[in-house]
Amino acid sequence: MKGNIRVTLVEDNPRYREVIVLALKHEPGLQLASQFGTAEIALRSLRDNPDGEAPDLILLDLRLPGMDGLEALPQFLAAAPRVKIMILTQSDNDADVLRAISLGASGYLLKSSTISMIVEGIRTVMNGGASLDAGIARFIVKALKTRLPKGAAEGLLTARQMEILTLLSEGFLKKEIADRLTLSYATVDEHVAHIYERLGVRNAPSAVNKAHILGLFPLGGH
């Protein structure tokens, strides 16, 4: 994408916030546009500013004073539909993970992640991918075993769309999928948009989760 990636940090721990601030300050192509200690203040700032001044990505903690991150997440997306949200938290609670992704988070990293992992996660999400802590990703694959009766979701996605969704679930970016399948980026982008529309989701992690729930992936796969 053109220009710097504008990041907003919503984190109540001043010491951890300082670590992220210093880290992003020296990363080329990344700009810490704003930082807040509560979700309420961050939301107020977002709603008071024109959409053109909205950040590209919000790093959002879950455990916040007042409104918590899970409650704030859909409100951020409603206020700025184009913003990407990456959870950055200490919580590896199963319910938190699934809830955050189902609400539209594009990534979920733990605070035990290294700075380089966080920076890479930001870039991955902004390039259309999904950034998940390795342990979180394994949990999602293992946990989402609830399936509809066989055939209930048949025909929901075309064979090509399933092929692309499978590659998305393996962490490939849209450009990489285009190269791999010898398709144009625009074609892959259009397929991905249709996948999201048919599954009723807004990003890759949610699409993969929904596909598992619907039984679109074969048992034992992914």
C-alpha positions as CSV (number, residue, x, y, z in Angstrom):
1,M,0.0,0.0,0.0
2,K,1.1,3.6,-0.6
3,G,2.6,5.7,2.2
4,N,3.0,4.7,5.8
5,I,0.8,2.2,7.5
6,R,-1.0,4.3,10.2
7,V,-1.4,2.4,13.4
8,T,-3.5,3.2,16.5
9,L,-2.6,1.5,19.7
10,V,-5.3,0.8,22.3
11,E,-3.5,-0.5,25.4
12,D,-3.9,0.5,29.1
13,N,-0.5,-0.7,30.4
14,P,1.8,2.4,30.1
15,R,5.0,0.3,30.1
16,Y,3.9,-2.1,27.4
17,R,2.5,0.8,25.4
18,E,6.0,2.5,25.6
19,V,7.6,-0.7,24.2
20,I,5.3,-0.7,21.2
21,V,5.7,3.0,20.7
22,L,9.5,2.7,20.6
23,A,9.4,-0.3,18.4
24,L,7.1,1.2,15.7
25,K,9.1,4.5,15.8
26,H,12.1,2.8,14.1
27,E,10.1,0.6,11.6
28,P,10.2,1.9,8.1
29,G,6.7,2.2,6.6
30,L,4.9,2.1,9.9
31,Q,3.6,5.2,11.7
32,L,2.0,5.2,15.2
33,A,-0.8,7.7,14.5
34,S,-2.3,7.6,18.0
35,Q,-2.4,5.7,21.3
36,F,-5.1,5.4,23.9
37,G,-5.5,3.8,27.3
38,T,-9.2,3.1,26.9
39,A,-11.4,2.0,24.1
40,E,-14.0,4.7,24.9
41,I,-11.5,7.5,24.2
42,A,-10.2,5.8,21.1
43,L,-13.7,5.4,19.8
44,R,-14.6,9.0,20.5
45,S,-11.5,10.1,18.6
46,L,-12.3,7.9,15.6
47,R,-15.9,9.1,15.4
48,D,-14.9,12.7,15.7
49,N,-12.5,12.6,12.8
50,P,-13.2,12.3,9.1
51,D,-12.8,8.8,7.7
52,G,-9.8,10.0,5.7
53,E,-7.9,10.4,9.0
54,A,-8.8,7.0,10.4
55,P,-5.9,4.6,11.0
56,D,-5.2,1.7,8.7
57,L,-4.9,-0.7,11.6
58,I,-5.8,-0.8,15.3
59,L,-3.7,-2.8,17.8
60,L,-6.3,-3.7,20.4
61,D,-5.9,-5.1,23.8
62,L,-8.8,-7.2,25.2
63,R,-8.4,-6.5,28.9
64,L,-9.1,-2.7,29.1
65,P,-10.7,-0.6,31.9
66,G,-14.3,0.2,31.2
67,M,-15.3,-1.1,27.8
68,D,-13.2,-4.2,27.0
69,G,-11.7,-5.0,23.6
70,L,-14.4,-7.5,22.5
71,E,-17.1,-5.0,23.1
72,A,-15.2,-2.3,21.4
73,L,-14.1,-4.3,18.3
74,P,-17.4,-4.2,16.4
75,Q,-17.8,-0.5,17.3
76,F,-14.4,0.3,15.8
77,L,-15.4,-1.5,12.6
78,A,-18.7,0.3,12.5
79,A,-17.0,3.7,12.9
80,A,-14.3,2.9,10.3
81,P,-15.3,0.0,8.1
82,R,-11.9,-0.1,6.2
83,V,-9.8,-0.4,9.4
84,K,-8.1,-3.6,10.2
85,I,-8.0,-4.8,13.8
86,M,-5.3,-6.9,15.3
87,I,-5.8,-8.2,18.8
88,L,-2.6,-7.9,21.0
89,T,-3.4,-9.4,24.4
90,Q,-2.2,-11.7,27.2
91,S,-5.4,-13.8,26.9
92,D,-5.2,-17.1,25.1
93,N,-8.6,-18.0,26.5
94,D,-10.5,-20.1,23.9
95,A,-13.7,-18.1,24.1
96,D,-11.8,-14.8,23.6
97,V,-10.0,-16.1,20.5
98,L,-13.1,-17.4,18.8
99,R,-15.2,-14.3,19.8
100,A,-12.6,-11.9,18.5
101,I,-12.3,-13.6,15.2
102,S,-16.0,-14.0,14.8
103,L,-16.4,-10.2,15.4
104,G,-14.0,-9.4,12.6
105,A,-10.5,-9.3,14.0
106,S,-7.9,-9.8,11.2
107,G,-5.2,-11.1,13.6
108,Y,-4.7,-12.4,17.1
109,L,-1.3,-12.2,18.7
110,L,-0.2,-12.7,22.3
111,K,1.9,-10.1,24.2
112,S,4.5,-12.8,24.5
113,S,5.1,-12.3,20.8
114,T,8.4,-10.7,19.8
115,I,8.4,-7.1,18.4
116,S,9.5,-8.6,15.0
117,M,6.5,-10.9,15.1
118,I,4.1,-8.0,15.9
119,V,5.6,-5.9,13.1
120,E,5.4,-8.8,10.6
121,G,1.8,-9.4,11.8
122,I,0.9,-5.8,11.0
123,R,2.4,-6.0,7.5
124,T,0.7,-9.4,6.9
125,V,-2.7,-8.1,7.8
126,M,-2.3,-4.9,5.8
127,N,-1.3,-7.1,2.8
128,G,-4.6,-9.0,3.0
129,G,-3.4,-11.9,5.0
130,A,-4.2,-13.2,8.5
131,S,-1.8,-12.9,11.5
132,L,-2.4,-15.6,14.1
133,D,-0.2,-16.7,17.0
134,A,1.0,-20.2,16.1
135,G,-0.6,-21.7,19.2
136,I,-3.9,-19.8,18.6
137,A,-4.0,-21.1,15.0
138,R,-3.5,-24.7,16.2
139,F,-6.3,-24.2,18.7
140,I,-8.7,-22.9,16.1
141,V,-8.1,-25.8,13.8
142,K,-8.6,-28.2,16.6
143,A,-11.6,-26.5,18.3
144,L,-13.8,-25.9,15.3
145,K,-15.0,-29.4,14.8
146,T,-18.7,-28.7,15.1
147,R,-20.0,-29.4,11.6
148,L,-23.3,-29.2,9.9
149,P,-24.8,-32.5,8.6
150,K,-23.0,-33.7,5.5
151,G,-24.1,-32.0,2.4
152,A,-25.8,-29.1,4.2
153,A,-23.4,-26.6,2.8
154,E,-22.8,-28.2,-0.5
155,G,-22.7,-25.8,-3.4
156,L,-22.0,-22.8,-1.2
157,L,-18.6,-22.2,-2.8
158,T,-17.4,-23.1,-6.2
159,A,-14.4,-25.4,-6.7
160,R,-12.2,-22.5,-7.5
161,Q,-13.4,-20.6,-4.5
162,M,-12.7,-23.6,-2.2
163,E,-9.2,-23.8,-3.8
164,I,-8.5,-20.2,-3.0
165,L,-10.0,-20.5,0.5
166,T,-7.8,-23.5,1.2
167,L,-4.7,-21.5,0.3
168,L,-5.9,-18.6,2.5
169,S,-6.2,-21.0,5.4
170,E,-2.6,-22.0,4.8
171,G,-1.5,-18.4,5.2
172,F,-0.9,-17.5,1.5
173,L,-1.5,-13.8,0.5
174,K,-3.8,-13.0,-2.4
175,K,-0.8,-12.1,-4.6
176,E,0.9,-15.5,-3.8
177,I,-2.4,-17.3,-4.6
178,A,-2.6,-15.5,-7.9
179,D,0.9,-16.6,-8.8
180,R,0.3,-20.2,-7.5
181,L,-2.9,-20.6,-9.5
182,T,-1.7,-18.6,-12.6
183,L,-4.5,-16.1,-12.2
184,S,-4.5,-12.3,-12.1
185,Y,-4.5,-10.6,-8.8
186,A,-7.9,-8.9,-9.7
187,T,-9.4,-12.3,-10.3
188,V,-8.3,-13.7,-7.0
189,D,-9.4,-10.5,-5.3
190,E,-12.9,-10.9,-6.8
191,H,-13.1,-14.6,-5.8
192,V,-12.1,-13.7,-2.2
193,A,-14.8,-11.0,-2.1
194,H,-17.4,-13.5,-3.2
195,I,-16.2,-16.0,-0.6
196,Y,-16.6,-13.4,2.1
197,E,-20.1,-12.5,0.8
198,R,-21.3,-16.1,0.6
199,L,-19.9,-17.0,4.0
200,G,-21.2,-13.7,5.6
201,V,-17.8,-12.7,6.9
202,R,-15.3,-9.8,6.4
203,N,-11.8,-11.3,6.5
204,A,-9.7,-14.4,6.0
205,P,-9.6,-15.8,9.6
206,S,-13.4,-15.5,9.8
207,A,-13.8,-17.2,6.4
208,V,-11.6,-20.1,7.5
209,N,-13.5,-20.5,10.8
210,K,-16.8,-20.4,9.0
211,A,-15.7,-23.0,6.5
212,H,-14.7,-25.3,9.3
213,I,-18.0,-24.8,11.1
214,L,-19.9,-25.5,7.9
215,G,-17.9,-28.6,7.2
216,L,-16.5,-27.3,3.9
217,F,-13.0,-28.6,4.7
218,P,-12.5,-32.4,4.8
219,L,-12.1,-33.9,8.3
220,G,-8.5,-34.3,9.2
221,G,-7.5,-31.4,6.9
222,H,-6.3,-28.0,8.0
